[in-house]
Amino acid sequence: MLIVIAKFRTKPGCRERMMELSKGMLTPSRNEEGCIVYEFLQDPFDPDSFTFYEKWRSRHDLDLHFEEPHFKEFEKTFPELIVNGSENIVAYEVAGESVIA
């Protein structure tokens, strides 16, 4: 399993457009075969900061996601909406998970 955490900050005046663009990614991404979790989160203390939290069955599934039309369209607009250099994307390979309760 692959967990991806992508954080970034929007430019002034671009927050609403980013929210619209990112929310449009949720349903098609969640419907992809290898997607386990696909969330878009806004920082409650800094409304211009956002995080994509994703779980994919494999790196191959994530690579397929990058080739999907909805991702390609997102990728065209995303750079012009964010503060340059604010993006921080980390992927974790995970052998498994368990519930702690």
Secondary structure, DSSP 8 states (H G I E B T S, - for coil): -EEEEEEEEB-TT-HHHHHHHHHHHHHHHHTSTTEEEEEEEE-TT-TTEEEEEEEES-HHHHHHHHTSHHHHHHHHHHHHHB-TT--EEEEEE-S------
